[in-house]
Amino acid sequence: MLNSRQLDFLDEMKKNLGVVEISLKNSGIERDEYLEWKEKDFVFQEELDNINSIALDYVENKLYQEIRDGNIQAISFYLKTKGKGRGYI
């Protein structure tokens, strides 16, 4: 079970889309304590993974919005990363 400090930190991680440094500062948690939780607490690690997955979904959605809006840089980035099999480099 997660303690109140871990829950506070995880709330900050959600607010900050998984950015550790800002979340540590805002929650008053030391990096060493965070690293210990991450290494030893499976439930904590699972919550971190969930937050990072949500953050990735959020950012991917922003990229797709840019692509739909015709942003050439976003289109090029997508093709360079996802279209390699079709010759985009």
N, C-alpha and C positions, 0 to 999 in steps of 0.2 A: 504494500500500500504506500502511496506517495505521501510525503509529509507536506506541511503547509508551505515551506520554503520552496520545495520542488514545484508545487502547484503554482505558486506566485511566479516562479521563473518560467514555467511553461506558458502561463498566460502572457507574459512579456514576449516570449518567442512567437506566439500566435500574432500578437499585435505588430511585431517587427518582421514578419515573414521569415522567421528562422535565422535572423542575424544574431549570432551569439554575443558579440561584444556589446552591442547596445542593450540586449536583454540582460546581460550580467550587470551592467552599470545601473539600469533602471530598477532591477530587483535587489541590488546590494549583495549579490552572490559573488564569491571569489572564484576565479577560473579553476583553481585546484579542487574546490568543492564540486563544481560542475563536472569536471573530468572524472572525479571519483564516482559520482552518481552515474555518469555515462558508462563507466567501465563495469560497475558492480550491480547496478539496478536494472534488471531486464524490463520492468514495467516502465521506468523512466526512459530507457532507450527506445522502447516501442512508441511512446508518446512523441519523442523527438522525431522518429521516422515518419509518423503521421503528420506532424507539423511541416516537415520538409517536403512531404508529398503534396500537401495542400498548397504550399508556397510555389512549388514547381507548376502545379495546375494553374494557379493564378497568373504566373508569368507567361506560361504557354498561351493562356487565353488572351493576354495583352498582345502577344506576338501575332496571334491569329486575327485580332482586331486590326492591327496595323496592316497585315496582308490584305484583309478585306477592304481596307481603305486605300489600297493601291500603293503603299509605301514600298518603293523599289528596294531600299536597303533591307527591309524585313523579308521581302520576297527572295532576294539574293541570299541572305543568311539562311533562310529555310532550305533553299535548294542546295546550298553548299553543305549543310549538315544532314539533311534528309534525302537529298537527291543524288548522292555520290554514286549509287548503283546505276544511275542513268547518265552518268558522265559529267555531272555538275561538280566543279571543284573550286 
